[in-house]
Amino acid sequence: METNKKQRKGFKGIEAAGLVIIVCFIIAVCIYKFVFGDPGNFMDNNPDNHPLPGNFLGTIYKGGIVVPVIQTLLLTVIALSIERYFTIRSAFGRGKLAKFVANIKDALAKNDMATAKALCDKQRGSVANVVGATLRKYDEMEKNTELTKEQKVIAIQKELEEATALELPMMQQNLPIIATITTLGTLMGLLGTVVGMIRSFAALGAGGGTDSVALSTGISEALINTAFGILTGALAVISYNYFTNKIDKLTFSLDEVGFSIVETFNATH
C-alpha cells in the first residue's frame, strides 16, 4: 500500500484552468495599459497620438481593445503548455519509457515478477502505476483457486483497463482548452482585423477629406490583431499536437506492457 502511494506522487497538473485564464487576462490588461500604452511610446507623450517612429510597443497598443483579449489567449496557451509539459513528463516517470517497457517485458519473459515490481517502484509515473496495479492483480489471480483461467485473464485485463482509465484523464486535462484556442485565437485576430478595417473605411469616408490619424490607427489595429491571432493559433496547434503525440506514445507503451502481462499469465498458467 505504501509502495502504491509512492508511485502516485508527482505533478498531477492544474485543475483550475479557469483561474489560469483569469490571471492571464489580468496580466494581459496590465501589459496593454502600462507597457504598450506607456506615454513614452507616443508622440508628445500622448497615447492618442501616433507611436514614435519605429516604436513597436506603441504600434501594438494601437491594435485596440482586442489586443489584450488575444494576449490573454496567447498567455493561456503558454501557461497551459508549461503545465502540460511537467504533467506529462511526470507521467512518463523517471527513466526512459522505452527502456522501462523493454525491461518489464524482459522480466515478464523470465517470469520474474519481483524484478518487474521493483522496476515499477523505481520508474514511477503513470505507466509504472498502471503496470504496478496490473501486476498486483496478477499476483492475486495466481493465488486465487476459485476462478477459471479464462476468468483470471479477464480480471487482469479489466484491472489494466481500469488503471489506464484512471491515469489518462490526468494526462489529457487542459488539452481541450488549448485545442479551442487554436481556432479562437485566429477568430479573435480576424475580429480585430475587421474592426480595424471598419475604422479605416470610416476614416476614408469622413467628410472634409481623409483623417490620416484615424486611417493609420485602423490599419494598425487590423494588422496587429491579425499577427497576434495567427501567432496564438500557431502556438496552440503546435502545443496541442506535441502533447497529443506524447500521450499517444505513452498509451502505446501501456498497451504493449499490458498485452505482455496478459500473455505471460496465459502462457504460464
Secondary structure, 3 states (H helix, E strand, C coil): CHHHHHHCCCCCCCCCHHHHHHHHHHHHHHHHHHHHCCHHHEHHHCCCCCECCCCHHHHHHCCCCHHHHHHHHHHHHHHHHHHHHHHHHHHHCCCCHHHHHHHHHHHHHCCCHHHHHHHHHHHCHHHHHHHHHHHHHHHHHHHCCCCCHHHHHHHHHHHHHHHHHHHHHHHHCCHHHHHHHHHHHHHHHHHHHHHHHHHHHHHHCCCCCCCHHHHHHHHHHHHHHHHHHHHHHHHHHHHHHHHHHHHHHHHHHHHHHHHHHHHHHHHHC
